[in-house]
Amino acid sequence: MLIRRSKDIPPSEITPPEIYRDRRRFMQGLSALAAGTLLGASPEAGAGARLVGIRGSAYRLADEKTPYRDITTYNNFYEFGTGKSDPASNAGSLKTRPWTVTIEGAVKHPKIWDIEALLKLAPLEERVYRMRCVEGWSMVIPWVGFSLSELIRRAEPTGNAKYVEFVTLNDPGQMPGQRSRVLNWPYVEGLRLDEAMHPLTLLAVGLYGEVLPNQNGAPIRLVVPWKYGFKSAKSIVSIRFVEKQPRTAWMMAAPEEYGFYSNVNPQVEHPRWSQAKERRIGEFRKRDTLMFNGYGEQVASLYRGMDLKKFF
C-alpha cells in the first residue's frame, strides 16, 4: 500500500518472486508470545511454538489454505518496511514479552491486560478466513484466536462508546520502519462498535496452530475478514472506546483512497486500480472479488440503508 502518485503497474498484475523462494520457516530471535499450558514449548518459545487446546470453529472455509511460507513471507507491515519481504526480514527485533494491552475510554471496567491473561480470556479457536488486500491479492489463512466481543463484554462499554479505536506499538527501536514518515505513527485503526462486536471479528494470537510470527502482527492483532487487510491492526497495545469516529492511519495518509469502513466492495474502485478482480497468492488466474469478501450473508445487515460508495 505504499502511496505513489504516478500511474504504476497495478500490484495485482505482478506475481512477486519472493513468494516462490524457499525461506526458513522460523525467524531467529523472535520473542515469546505466551507461556505455561498455552504453549507446547518452553516459556521463551516464539514463533513456531505450538498452541494447545485449540477448539474447532464454525467459521472455517472449505477453500484451500495459503501455505504457511507465503503467509509469513509476503506481508504488509509498514512498521518493518514497505516491501512485502521486509517484515519477515526485519521483525526479529520485536520483543513480544512482556506485553500488555490497555482497555480504556468509555467503559465501566478499564483495565491493563497482560498477554498471558488475555490468552486465557476465552477458548482459542482456529478460524479459516479469506483475507483480501486493497492491492488486489488475497490469501486464505487459518487464524487462531477468539472473538473481540469476549473482551468488549468484560469491559462493558458505556452509552458514549460508539467506536473502537486500536492503537499499535510505537517503538522505532524495535520497528525500524517507524523511522520513516510514510505514515503517522503510531498506527491507528477503528471500527464501529457493532462491527467490533460481530462474532467474525477476531483477536488473533496465532496461525496454523502456532504462535503468531512477529511479521504477522505478534503478539495480538485484529482480523476483520470482510474488510480490506489494512483494517487489521497488528501488535496492538491499546483498545479505546470512543464517541467519535477515529482518524485512522490510512485515512490521514490518503483519505481519497482509504475510507473508514474499508469494506471489500468490487463496485468501489481504488483510484489507482480496479477492485473487481483479485489474485490469490500462489495462483496465476484472477477471480472475481466478492462483496464483503464473501461474508455478505453474515455482515450485510450492519450496513443496511447506507450508501456504500459514499461510505467506502
C-alpha positions as CSV (number, residue, x, y, z in Angstrom):
1,M,0.0,0.0,0.0
2,L,2.9,2.4,-0.5
3,I,1.4,5.6,-1.8
4,R,2.6,6.6,-5.2
5,R,1.1,9.4,-7.3
6,S,2.3,8.1,-10.7
7,K,0.3,5.5,-12.7
8,D,2.3,2.4,-11.7
9,I,1.5,-1.1,-12.9
10,P,-1.1,-2.3,-10.5
11,P,0.4,-4.6,-7.9
12,S,-2.4,-7.1,-8.6
13,E,-0.8,-7.7,-12.0
14,I,2.6,-8.7,-10.6
15,T,3.4,-12.1,-9.2
16,P,6.2,-11.3,-6.7
17,P,9.1,-13.7,-7.0
18,E,9.8,-13.8,-3.2
19,I,6.6,-15.8,-2.6
20,Y,8.2,-18.7,-4.5
21,R,11.6,-18.6,-2.9
22,D,12.4,-21.1,-0.1
23,R,12.7,-19.4,3.2
24,R,13.4,-20.6,6.6
25,R,10.1,-21.2,8.4
26,F,11.0,-19.5,11.6
27,M,12.9,-16.3,12.1
28,Q,15.9,-16.2,14.5
29,G,15.3,-14.1,17.6
30,L,11.5,-14.0,17.6
31,S,10.2,-13.3,21.0
32,A,7.8,-15.4,23.1
33,L,4.0,-14.8,23.0
34,A,2.8,-16.9,25.8
35,A,3.8,-19.4,28.5
36,G,2.6,-22.3,30.6
37,T,-0.2,-24.5,29.4
38,L,-1.0,-22.4,26.4
39,L,2.2,-23.4,24.6
40,G,3.6,-26.8,23.8
41,A,7.1,-25.4,24.5
42,S,9.2,-23.5,27.0
43,P,8.1,-20.1,28.3
44,E,10.7,-18.5,26.0
45,A,9.3,-20.2,22.9
46,G,8.5,-17.8,20.0
47,A,7.0,-18.2,16.5
48,G,6.8,-21.8,15.6
49,A,5.7,-22.9,19.1
50,R,2.5,-24.9,19.0
51,L,-0.6,-23.5,20.7
52,V,-2.5,-26.2,22.5
53,G,-6.1,-26.6,23.5
54,I,-7.4,-25.1,20.2
55,R,-11.0,-25.9,19.6
56,G,-12.8,-26.1,16.3
57,S,-15.0,-23.3,14.9
58,A,-18.0,-22.9,12.7
59,Y,-16.0,-20.2,10.8
60,R,-14.0,-22.4,8.6
61,L,-13.9,-22.1,4.8
62,A,-13.5,-25.1,2.6
63,D,-11.1,-23.2,0.4
64,E,-7.5,-24.4,0.1
65,K,-5.3,-22.7,2.7
66,T,-2.5,-20.4,1.6
67,P,0.8,-22.1,2.6
68,Y,2.4,-21.0,5.8
69,R,5.6,-19.9,4.0
70,D,3.6,-17.5,1.8
71,I,1.6,-16.1,4.7
72,T,4.7,-15.4,6.7
73,T,7.0,-14.0,3.9
74,Y,4.6,-11.8,1.9
75,N,3.2,-9.1,4.3
76,N,2.2,-5.5,4.6
77,F,3.5,-4.3,7.9
78,Y,5.0,-0.9,7.3
79,E,6.5,-0.7,10.8
80,F,9.1,-3.1,9.4
81,G,9.4,-1.6,5.9
82,T,7.3,-1.0,2.8
83,G,8.4,-4.1,0.8
84,K,6.5,-7.3,1.0
85,S,9.5,-9.2,2.3
86,D,10.7,-6.5,4.7
87,P,8.6,-7.7,7.7
88,A,9.9,-11.2,7.5
89,S,13.5,-9.8,7.2
90,N,13.2,-7.1,9.9
91,A,10.7,-8.2,12.5
92,G,13.1,-10.2,14.6
93,S,13.8,-7.0,16.6
94,L,10.3,-7.0,18.0
95,K,10.1,-8.2,21.6
96,T,6.7,-9.6,22.5
97,R,7.3,-10.3,26.2
98,P,6.5,-8.6,28.4
99,W,3.4,-7.2,26.6
100,T,0.2,-5.5,27.8
101,V,-3.0,-4.3,26.1
102,T,-4.7,-1.3,27.8
103,I,-8.5,-1.1,27.7
104,E,-9.6,2.5,28.2
105,G,-12.1,5.2,27.3
106,A,-15.9,4.9,27.6
107,V,-16.0,1.6,29.5
108,K,-17.1,0.7,33.0
109,H,-14.1,-1.6,33.5
110,P,-10.9,-0.1,32.2
111,K,-8.0,-2.5,32.6
112,I,-4.4,-3.3,31.6
113,W,-4.3,-6.9,30.4
114,D,-1.2,-8.9,30.4
115,I,-0.9,-11.0,27.2
116,E,-0.9,-14.3,29.2
117,A,-4.2,-13.3,30.9
118,L,-5.7,-12.3,27.5
119,L,-4.8,-15.7,26.1
120,K,-6.9,-17.3,28.9
121,L,-9.8,-14.9,28.4
122,A,-11.7,-17.3,26.1
123,P,-11.1,-20.6,24.4
124,L,-8.8,-20.3,21.4
125,E,-10.4,-21.3,18.1
126,E,-9.0,-21.9,14.6
127,R,-10.9,-20.0,12.0
128,V,-10.1,-20.2,8.3
129,Y,-10.8,-16.8,6.8
130,R,-10.4,-15.2,3.4
131,M,-8.2,-12.1,3.6
132,R,-8.3,-9.5,0.8
133,C,-5.7,-6.8,0.3
134,V,-6.6,-3.5,-1.3
135,E,-3.8,-4.0,-3.8
136,G,-5.6,-7.0,-5.3
137,W,-4.0,-10.0,-3.7
138,S,-5.7,-12.4,-1.3
139,M,-5.0,-15.3,1.0
140,V,-6.9,-18.0,3.0
141,I,-5.5,-18.1,6.5
142,P,-6.2,-20.4,9.4
143,W,-6.0,-17.9,12.3
144,V,-6.1,-18.9,15.9
145,G,-7.8,-16.5,18.4
146,F,-11.1,-15.5,20.0
147,S,-13.9,-13.1,19.2
148,L,-13.1,-9.5,20.1
149,S,-16.6,-9.4,21.6
150,E,-15.4,-11.6,24.5
151,L,-13.1,-8.7,25.6
152,I,-15.7,-6.0,24.9
153,R,-18.3,-7.6,27.1
154,R,-15.9,-7.7,30.0
155,A,-15.0,-4.0,29.5
156,E,-18.8,-3.0,29.4
157,P,-18.8,0.0,27.1
158,T,-21.0,2.9,28.3
159,G,-23.6,4.6,26.2
160,N,-21.0,7.1,24.9
161,A,-19.0,4.3,23.2
162,K,-19.8,4.4,19.5
163,Y,-16.5,3.3,18.0
164,V,-13.5,1.2,19.0
165,E,-10.0,2.6,18.3
166,F,-7.0,0.3,18.1
167,V,-3.5,1.7,18.7
168,T,-0.4,-0.3,17.9
169,L,3.1,-0.3,19.3
170,N,5.2,2.8,18.5
171,D,8.8,2.0,19.1
172,P,11.3,2.8,16.3
173,G,14.0,0.9,18.1
174,Q,12.1,-2.3,17.7
175,M,10.2,-1.3,14.5
176,P,12.7,0.2,12.0
177,G,10.1,1.2,9.5
178,Q,8.8,3.8,12.0
179,R,11.9,5.8,11.4
180,S,10.3,6.7,8.1
181,R,7.3,9.1,8.0
182,V,5.5,7.0,5.4
183,L,2.6,7.0,7.9
184,N,1.9,8.9,11.1
185,W,2.9,6.7,14.0
186,P,1.5,5.0,16.0
187,Y,-0.7,3.1,13.5
188,V,-4.3,3.6,14.4
189,E,-7.4,1.8,13.2
190,G,-11.0,1.8,14.1
191,L,-14.3,0.0,13.9
192,R,-17.9,1.0,14.7
193,L,-18.9,-0.7,18.0
194,D,-21.4,-3.1,16.3
195,E,-18.6,-4.1,13.8
196,A,-16.3,-4.8,16.7
197,M,-18.9,-6.8,18.5
198,H,-19.7,-9.0,15.4
199,P,-18.7,-12.7,16.1
200,L,-16.5,-12.8,13.0
201,T,-14.2,-10.0,14.3
202,L,-11.2,-11.8,15.8
203,L,-8.3,-11.1,18.1
204,A,-5.7,-13.4,16.6
205,V,-2.7,-14.8,18.5
206,G,-1.6,-17.5,16.1
207,L,-1.9,-19.1,12.7
208,Y,-1.6,-22.7,11.5
209,G,-1.9,-23.7,15.2
210,E,1.3,-21.9,16.1
211,V,2.2,-18.7,17.9
212,L,1.7,-15.7,15.7
213,P,5.0,-14.7,14.0
214,N,6.3,-11.2,14.5
215,Q,5.8,-10.3,10.9
216,N,2.2,-11.2,11.1
217,G,1.4,-8.9,14.0
218,A,2.5,-10.7,17.1
219,P,1.6,-11.0,19.8
220,I,-2.0,-10.0,19.2
221,R,-3.7,-8.5,16.2
222,L,-7.2,-7.7,14.8
223,V,-8.7,-9.7,12.0
224,V,-11.9,-8.4,10.2
225,P,-12.4,-10.7,7.3
226,W,-15.0,-8.7,5.3
227,K,-12.7,-5.6,5.2
228,Y,-9.5,-4.9,3.4
229,G,-6.4,-6.2,5.2
230,F,-5.1,-2.8,6.3
231,K,-8.0,-2.6,8.8
232,S,-6.3,-5.5,10.8
233,A,-4.2,-3.6,13.3
234,K,-1.1,-5.5,14.3
235,S,0.9,-5.6,17.6
236,I,-1.9,-3.9,19.5
237,V,-1.1,-2.1,22.7
238,S,-4.3,-0.1,23.4
239,I,-8.1,-0.6,22.7
240,R,-10.0,2.6,23.2
241,F,-13.8,3.1,23.3
242,V,-14.7,6.5,21.9
243,E,-17.7,8.5,20.9
244,K,-16.3,10.0,17.7
245,Q,-15.1,8.2,14.6
246,P,-11.3,7.6,15.0
247,R,-8.9,9.2,12.5
248,T,-7.2,6.1,11.2
249,A,-3.6,6.0,9.8
250,W,-4.5,5.4,6.2
251,M,-7.4,7.9,6.3
252,M,-4.9,10.5,7.4
253,A,-2.3,9.5,4.8
254,A,-4.7,9.3,1.8
255,P,-8.4,9.9,2.6
256,E,-9.3,9.8,-1.1
257,E,-8.1,6.2,-1.3
258,Y,-8.8,4.7,2.1
259,G,-12.1,5.3,3.8
260,F,-13.1,4.5,7.4
261,Y,-15.3,1.5,6.6
262,S,-12.9,-0.2,4.0
263,N,-15.4,-3.0,3.3
264,V,-14.4,-5.2,0.4
265,N,-16.6,-3.8,-2.4
266,P,-15.9,-4.6,-6.0
267,Q,-18.1,-1.7,-7.0
268,V,-15.8,0.9,-5.5
269,E,-12.6,1.3,-7.4
270,H,-9.4,2.3,-5.8
271,P,-8.1,5.5,-7.6
272,R,-5.1,3.6,-8.9
273,W,-6.6,0.1,-9.8
274,S,-9.8,-1.8,-10.1
275,Q,-11.2,-3.8,-7.1
276,A,-13.4,-6.0,-9.3
277,K,-10.8,-8.8,-9.5
278,E,-8.2,-10.4,-7.2
279,R,-5.4,-12.9,-7.4
280,R,-4.9,-15.4,-4.6
281,I,-1.3,-15.8,-3.6
282,G,0.1,-18.9,-5.3
283,E,-2.3,-18.7,-8.2
284,F,-1.9,-17.0,-11.7
285,R,-5.5,-16.8,-12.6
286,K,-7.7,-14.0,-11.4
287,R,-11.1,-14.4,-9.7
288,D,-14.0,-12.1,-9.1
289,T,-13.9,-10.1,-5.9
290,L,-16.9,-11.0,-3.7
291,M,-18.9,-8.3,-2.0
292,F,-17.9,-8.2,1.7
293,N,-15.2,-10.7,0.7
294,G,-17.8,-13.4,0.6
295,Y,-19.2,-12.7,4.1
296,G,-22.2,-10.7,3.0
297,E,-24.7,-13.2,4.5
298,Q,-23.2,-12.6,7.9
299,V,-22.4,-8.8,7.8
300,A,-24.5,-7.0,5.1
301,S,-27.2,-6.2,7.7
302,L,-24.7,-4.0,9.5
303,Y,-24.8,-1.5,6.6
304,R,-28.5,-1.7,5.7
305,G,-29.6,1.7,4.2
306,M,-26.0,3.0,3.9
307,D,-24.6,4.3,0.6
308,L,-21.5,2.0,0.4
309,K,-20.0,4.1,-2.4
310,K,-20.1,7.2,-0.2
311,F,-19.1,5.4,3.0
312,F,-16.3,3.4,1.5
